């Protein structure tokens, strides 16, 4: 899917480990304040290949959906993931995303999140997607608000980010036009 500015949104593929390692290495400092502490091993192609395989098993099992943002040179410049997909009476998932520091502020992540939410509704049949941001991550909160998410509360000490348990603002987007399903 074309997001503009020469950036495509596409599903994560088995061969993406090396390019993900390069993307994470390139953005190590940019992402550090927003993510868990990462070992040096995390930034290697071998580790990323293992993580891609794990993610693709989750996708195959219906528990996740994983996408990358790719530039015209086939470099990965971001990710958007749906994880913890629950069905039954819930039909919900958690959304996570990041973008290369060189591409931030262009509206690309807003378009990517909107596209993935459309896929969550139309292809996965989800009713709801939830996301959490650090209290001080105003850029991420702008992305969520611009794509139809509403704030639902504060989660104290929600995730261990940058080595500390940190408060997060919780958001949700409810899809009103999803057909009812028998549980």
C-alpha positions as CSV (number, residue, x, y, z in Angstrom):
1,X,0.0,0.0,0.0
2,X,1.4,3.4,-1.0
3,X,1.7,5.8,1.9
4,X,3.1,8.6,-0.2
5,X,6.7,10.1,-0.2
6,X,7.9,6.9,-1.8
7,X,7.0,4.8,1.2
8,X,5.1,1.5,1.0
9,X,3.3,-0.4,3.8
10,X,3.6,-4.1,3.3
11,X,3.4,-7.3,5.4
12,X,6.5,-8.4,7.3
13,X,8.3,-11.1,5.4
14,X,10.5,-14.0,6.5
15,X,13.6,-12.4,4.9
16,X,13.3,-9.1,6.7
17,X,15.6,-9.9,9.6
18,X,18.7,-8.3,8.1
19,X,17.0,-5.1,7.0
20,X,15.3,-4.9,10.4
21,X,18.6,-5.2,12.2
22,X,19.9,-2.3,10.0
23,X,16.8,-0.2,10.7
24,X,17.0,-0.8,14.4
25,X,20.7,-0.1,14.5
26,X,20.3,3.1,12.4
27,X,17.5,4.3,14.9
28,X,19.0,3.0,18.1
29,X,19.3,6.4,19.7
30,X,16.0,7.7,18.2
31,X,14.0,4.8,19.6
32,X,15.8,4.4,22.9
33,X,13.5,6.7,25.0
34,X,10.4,4.9,23.7
35,X,11.3,1.2,24.0
36,X,12.5,-1.4,26.5
37,X,16.2,-1.6,27.1
38,X,17.8,-3.6,24.3
39,X,20.8,-5.9,24.5
40,X,23.4,-5.6,21.8
41,X,22.2,-8.9,20.4
42,X,18.8,-7.3,19.6
43,X,20.5,-5.3,16.9
44,X,22.0,-8.3,15.0
45,X,20.6,-9.9,11.9
46,X,20.5,-13.3,13.6
47,X,18.3,-12.0,16.5
48,X,16.0,-10.1,14.1
49,X,15.6,-13.3,12.0
50,X,14.5,-15.2,15.1
51,X,12.1,-12.4,16.1
52,X,10.7,-12.2,12.6
53,X,10.1,-16.0,12.6
54,X,8.4,-15.7,16.0
55,X,6.2,-12.8,14.8
56,X,5.2,-14.7,11.6
57,X,4.2,-17.7,13.7
58,X,1.9,-15.4,15.7
59,X,0.5,-14.0,12.4
60,X,-0.1,-17.6,11.1
61,X,-1.9,-18.5,14.4
62,X,-4.2,-15.5,14.0
63,X,-2.7,-13.8,17.1
64,X,-1.0,-10.9,15.3
65,X,-0.5,-8.9,12.2
66,X,2.8,-7.3,11.3
67,X,3.7,-4.7,8.7
68,X,6.8,-2.7,7.7
69,X,7.2,0.6,6.1
70,X,9.7,0.4,3.2
71,X,11.3,3.1,1.1
72,X,12.1,3.1,-2.6
73,X,15.5,1.4,-1.9
74,X,13.7,-1.4,0.0
75,X,15.1,-0.2,3.3
76,X,12.7,-0.8,6.3
77,X,11.9,2.6,7.8
78,X,9.2,1.6,10.3
79,X,6.9,-1.0,11.7
80,X,3.3,-1.3,12.6
81,X,2.1,-4.3,14.5
82,X,-1.2,-5.7,15.9
83,X,-0.5,-8.1,18.8
84,X,-2.6,-10.0,21.3
85,X,-5.5,-10.4,18.9
86,X,-8.4,-11.8,20.9
87,X,-11.7,-12.9,19.4
88,X,-14.6,-14.5,21.2
89,X,-16.6,-11.7,22.8
90,X,-13.7,-9.2,22.6
91,X,-12.5,-9.0,18.9
92,X,-9.6,-6.6,19.9
93,X,-5.9,-6.1,19.5
94,X,-3.0,-4.0,20.7
95,X,-1.3,-1.6,18.3
96,X,2.4,-0.8,18.3
97,X,4.5,1.3,15.9
98,X,7.7,3.2,15.2
99,X,9.2,5.2,12.4
100,X,12.8,6.0,11.4
101,X,13.9,9.3,12.8
102,X,14.6,10.6,9.3
103,X,11.0,10.1,8.3
104,X,9.3,11.4,11.4
105,X,6.9,14.4,11.1
106,X,5.8,13.7,7.6
107,X,2.4,12.2,8.3
108,X,3.6,8.7,7.2
109,X,2.9,7.0,10.5
110,X,-0.6,8.6,10.6
111,X,-1.3,7.1,7.2
112,X,0.2,3.7,8.2
113,X,-1.8,3.5,11.4
114,X,-5.0,4.4,9.5
115,X,-4.3,1.8,6.9
116,X,-3.6,-0.9,9.5
117,X,-6.7,0.0,11.3
118,X,-8.7,-0.4,8.1
119,X,-7.1,-3.9,7.7
120,X,-7.9,-4.7,11.3
121,X,-11.6,-3.8,10.7
122,X,-12.0,-5.1,7.1
123,X,-9.7,-8.1,6.9
124,X,-9.4,-9.3,10.5
125,X,-12.9,-8.3,11.5
126,X,-11.8,-6.7,14.7
127,X,-14.2,-4.4,16.7
128,X,-11.5,-2.5,18.6
129,X,-7.8,-1.6,18.7
130,X,-6.0,-0.3,21.7
131,X,-2.7,1.6,21.9
132,X,-0.6,3.0,24.8
133,X,1.9,5.9,24.7
134,X,4.2,7.3,27.3
135,X,2.6,10.3,29.0
136,X,5.2,12.6,27.4
137,X,5.0,11.1,23.9
138,X,3.0,13.9,22.3
139,X,3.9,12.9,18.7
140,X,2.5,9.4,19.2
141,X,-0.6,10.8,20.8
142,X,-1.2,13.1,17.8
143,X,-0.9,10.1,15.5
144,X,-3.6,8.3,17.5
145,X,-6.0,11.2,17.8
146,X,-5.6,12.0,14.1
147,X,-6.6,8.4,13.2
148,X,-9.7,8.2,15.3
149,X,-8.4,6.9,18.6
150,X,-9.9,8.3,21.8
151,X,-8.2,8.5,25.2
152,X,-9.6,6.0,27.7
153,X,-7.3,6.5,30.7
154,X,-4.0,6.5,32.5
155,X,-2.2,3.3,33.3
156,X,0.4,3.9,36.1
157,X,3.7,2.1,35.7
158,X,2.3,0.3,32.7
159,X,5.4,-0.8,30.8
160,X,9.2,-0.9,31.6
161,X,10.5,1.6,29.0
162,X,14.1,2.9,28.9
163,X,14.8,0.9,32.1
164,X,12.0,2.3,34.2
165,X,8.3,1.5,34.9
166,X,6.5,4.3,33.2
167,X,3.0,5.7,33.1
168,X,1.1,5.4,29.8
169,X,-1.9,7.0,28.3
170,X,-4.3,4.4,26.9
171,X,-6.3,4.9,23.7
172,X,-8.8,2.9,21.8
173,X,-10.4,3.0,18.4
174,X,-13.8,1.2,18.1
175,X,-15.0,0.2,14.6
176,X,-18.7,0.6,14.5
177,X,-19.3,-1.0,11.2
178,X,-18.0,-4.5,12.0
179,X,-20.7,-7.2,11.5
180,X,-21.8,-9.1,14.5
181,X,-20.3,-12.5,14.9
182,X,-21.5,-15.5,16.9
183,X,-19.1,-16.3,19.7
